[in-house]
């Protein structure tokens, strides 16, 4: 609708001058502008009821059915035109046709495939050699492990045999039901004393029939070791 804008055409004269102030006036200028939401309904539209545009049902149904097909065809035509335009631009920029370029690309692709096949063959040979070496090394390790196990078993059996021999030798002095009476009589006939004495210096004193035979042997051996340096000094 139309909206009024007040435009002032007044001219202001500085007060410092002696010129008289001109008579000012104001005019209204109408400008066509967008109607606002708060503006009232136009007088020509009051009481108007919009009648919907008539639509043919058959045509509407046909349009709905063919709409997707229409979009597909239009998109295909548009894509074909764009590709053709780009192809022409590329040919113009490169100075060579796309057929020739595609042939060169195919040759390059075949060369790359051949190179890839050769590299795969080399890699396969290296892999097979590495696998053979690993299998050989693994067999050697298994063989060494079996040999080590056999050695350990042989050492264990030898140790068991030695232990059995020692036990057999020790079993000769065991007290059994057959020699029980003899051992009792020998123990009664041979008196053993478990007494011992210790002086202020920590020296043990054992009787002749002491039962501490091992202790007695150690003490005698220690005494002999102490007397040997003294005998050497006396002879020197």
C-alpha positions as CSV (number, residue, x, y, z in Angstrom):
1,X,0.0,0.0,0.0
2,X,0.9,3.6,0.1
3,X,2.7,5.1,3.0
4,X,3.2,8.8,3.5
5,X,6.6,10.2,4.3
6,X,6.9,13.7,5.5
7,X,9.7,15.5,3.7
8,X,10.9,18.8,5.0
9,X,12.0,21.3,2.4
10,X,13.0,23.9,4.9
11,X,16.3,25.7,4.6
12,X,17.9,27.0,7.7
13,X,19.9,30.2,7.5
14,X,22.7,30.8,10.1
15,X,21.7,33.2,12.7
16,X,25.1,35.0,12.6
17,X,24.1,36.6,9.2
18,X,21.9,39.6,8.7
19,X,19.9,37.8,5.9
20,X,16.2,37.4,6.5
21,X,14.9,33.9,7.3
22,X,13.1,32.4,4.3
23,X,9.6,31.2,4.6
24,X,9.6,27.4,4.9
25,X,7.0,24.9,3.8
26,X,6.4,21.1,4.1
27,X,5.0,18.7,1.5
28,X,3.9,15.0,1.7
29,X,5.4,12.4,-0.7
30,X,3.7,9.0,-1.2
31,X,5.9,6.0,-1.7
32,X,4.7,2.4,-2.6
33,X,5.9,0.0,0.0
34,X,5.3,-3.5,1.4
35,X,2.1,-3.9,3.4
36,X,2.6,-4.5,7.1
37,X,0.8,-7.1,9.1
38,X,-0.9,-4.5,11.2
39,X,-2.3,-2.6,8.2
40,X,-6.1,-3.1,7.7
41,X,-7.6,-5.0,4.8
42,X,-8.0,-3.0,1.6
43,X,-11.5,-1.8,0.9
44,X,-11.5,-3.6,-2.4
45,X,-10.8,-6.9,-0.6
46,X,-13.3,-6.7,2.2
47,X,-15.7,-9.6,2.0
48,X,-13.8,-11.3,-0.8
49,X,-13.6,-15.2,-0.7
50,X,-10.9,-16.7,-2.8
51,X,-12.2,-19.5,-5.1
52,X,-9.6,-22.3,-5.6
53,X,-8.1,-22.7,-9.0
54,X,-9.9,-25.6,-10.7
55,X,-7.6,-28.6,-11.3
56,X,-8.3,-31.5,-13.8
57,X,-8.2,-34.7,-11.7
58,X,-6.9,-36.8,-14.6
59,X,-4.2,-34.3,-15.4
60,X,-3.2,-34.0,-11.8
61,X,-3.0,-37.8,-11.4
62,X,-0.9,-38.1,-14.6
63,X,1.4,-35.3,-13.4
64,X,2.0,-37.1,-10.1
65,X,2.8,-40.4,-11.9
66,X,5.1,-38.9,-14.4
67,X,6.9,-36.4,-12.1
68,X,9.7,-38.7,-11.0
69,X,10.3,-39.9,-14.6
70,X,10.4,-36.3,-15.8
71,X,13.0,-35.4,-13.1
72,X,15.1,-38.4,-14.0
73,X,15.1,-37.6,-17.7
74,X,15.8,-33.9,-17.2
75,X,18.7,-34.7,-14.8
76,X,20.1,-37.2,-17.3
77,X,20.0,-34.7,-20.1
78,X,21.5,-32.0,-17.9
79,X,24.3,-34.3,-16.8
80,X,25.0,-35.3,-20.4
81,X,25.2,-31.7,-21.5
82,X,27.5,-30.8,-18.6
83,X,29.8,-33.7,-19.3
84,X,29.9,-32.9,-23.0
85,X,30.7,-29.2,-22.3
86,X,33.5,-30.2,-19.9
87,X,34.9,-32.7,-22.4
88,X,35.0,-30.0,-25.0
89,X,36.7,-27.6,-22.6
90,X,39.3,-30.2,-21.7
91,X,40.0,-31.0,-25.3
92,X,40.4,-27.3,-26.1
93,X,42.7,-26.7,-23.1
94,X,44.9,-29.9,-23.6
95,X,45.0,-29.7,-27.3
96,X,44.3,-33.5,-27.6
97,X,41.1,-35.5,-27.9
98,X,39.7,-37.4,-25.0
99,X,39.9,-40.6,-27.1
100,X,43.6,-40.3,-27.5
101,X,43.9,-39.4,-23.8
102,X,41.9,-42.4,-22.8
103,X,44.1,-44.6,-25.0
104,X,47.2,-43.3,-23.3
105,X,45.7,-43.8,-19.9
106,X,44.8,-47.4,-20.8
107,X,48.4,-48.0,-21.9
108,X,49.7,-46.5,-18.7
109,X,47.3,-48.6,-16.7
110,X,48.5,-51.8,-18.5
111,X,52.1,-50.9,-17.7
112,X,51.3,-50.4,-14.1
113,X,49.5,-53.7,-14.0
114,X,52.5,-55.5,-15.5
115,X,54.8,-53.7,-13.0
116,X,52.5,-54.7,-10.2
117,X,52.6,-58.4,-11.3
118,X,56.4,-58.4,-11.4
119,X,56.6,-56.8,-8.0
120,X,54.1,-59.4,-6.6
121,X,56.2,-62.2,-8.1
122,X,59.4,-60.8,-6.5
123,X,57.6,-60.4,-3.2
124,X,56.3,-64.0,-3.4
125,X,59.8,-65.4,-4.0
126,X,61.1,-63.4,-1.0
127,X,58.2,-64.5,1.1
128,X,58.6,-68.2,0.2
129,X,62.4,-68.1,0.9
130,X,61.7,-66.4,4.2
131,X,59.1,-69.1,5.1
132,X,61.5,-71.9,4.2
133,X,64.2,-70.4,6.4
134,X,61.7,-70.0,9.2
135,X,60.5,-73.6,8.8
136,X,64.1,-74.8,8.8
137,X,65.0,-72.8,11.9
138,X,61.9,-74.0,13.6
139,X,62.7,-77.7,12.8
140,X,66.2,-77.2,14.2
141,X,64.9,-75.6,17.3
142,X,62.4,-78.5,17.8
143,X,65.3,-81.0,17.3
144,X,67.5,-79.1,19.8
145,X,64.6,-79.1,22.3
146,X,64.1,-82.8,21.9
147,X,67.8,-83.5,22.4
148,X,67.8,-81.3,25.5
149,X,64.7,-83.1,26.8
150,X,66.4,-86.5,26.2
151,X,69.6,-85.2,28.0
152,X,67.5,-84.0,31.0
153,X,65.7,-87.3,31.1
154,X,68.9,-89.3,31.0
155,X,70.4,-87.1,33.7
156,X,67.3,-87.5,35.8
157,X,67.4,-91.3,35.3
158,X,71.1,-91.4,36.3
159,X,70.3,-89.4,39.4
160,X,67.5,-91.8,40.3
161,X,69.8,-94.8,39.7
162,X,72.5,-93.2,42.0
163,X,69.9,-92.5,44.6
164,X,68.6,-96.1,44.4
165,X,72.2,-97.4,44.8
166,X,72.7,-95.2,47.9
167,X,69.5,-96.3,49.4
168,X,70.4,-99.9,48.7
169,X,73.7,-99.4,50.4
170,X,72.1,-97.6,53.3
171,X,69.4,-100.3,53.6
172,X,72.1,-102.8,54.7
173,X,72.3,-101.0,58.0
174,X,68.6,-100.7,58.5
175,X,67.0,-102.4,61.5
176,X,64.5,-105.1,60.2
177,X,62.5,-107.8,61.9
178,X,65.2,-110.3,61.1
179,X,68.1,-108.4,62.8
180,X,66.0,-106.6,65.5
181,X,67.3,-108.9,68.4
182,X,70.9,-108.6,67.3
183,X,70.7,-104.8,67.2
184,X,69.1,-104.6,70.6
185,X,71.8,-106.8,72.1
186,X,74.5,-104.7,70.4
187,X,73.0,-101.5,71.7
188,X,72.8,-102.9,75.2
189,X,76.4,-104.1,75.0
190,X,77.8,-100.9,73.7
191,X,77.0,-98.0,76.1
192,X,76.8,-94.5,74.6
193,X,76.9,-91.3,76.6
194,X,75.1,-88.2,75.5
195,X,76.8,-86.0,78.1
196,X,79.3,-83.3,77.2
197,X,80.9,-80.3,78.8
198,X,81.8,-76.8,77.8
199,X,84.5,-74.7,79.5
200,X,84.8,-70.9,79.8
201,X,86.5,-70.7,76.4
202,X,83.7,-72.5,74.6
203,X,85.7,-75.7,74.2
204,X,83.7,-79.0,74.1
205,X,84.7,-81.9,76.3
206,X,83.3,-85.3,75.2
207,X,83.7,-88.7,76.9
208,X,85.3,-91.7,75.2
209,X,82.0,-93.5,74.7
210,X,80.1,-90.4,73.5
211,X,77.2,-90.7,71.1
212,X,78.2,-87.5,69.4
213,X,80.6,-89.1,67.0
214,X,80.2,-86.6,64.2
215,X,80.8,-83.7,66.6
216,X,83.8,-85.5,68.0
217,X,85.3,-86.0,64.6
218,X,84.8,-82.3,63.7
219,X,86.5,-81.2,67.0
220,X,89.4,-83.5,66.4
221,X,89.9,-82.3,62.8
222,X,89.7,-78.7,64.0
223,X,92.3,-79.4,66.7
224,X,94.7,-81.0,64.2
225,X,94.3,-78.0,61.9
226,X,95.3,-75.7,64.8
227,X,98.3,-77.8,65.8
228,X,99.8,-78.0,62.2
229,X,101.1,-74.4,62.1
230,X,102.7,-74.8,65.5
231,X,104.5,-78.0,64.5
232,X,105.8,-76.2,61.3
233,X,107.2,-73.3,63.3
234,X,108.9,-75.6,65.8
235,X,110.6,-77.7,63.1
236,X,111.7,-74.5,61.3
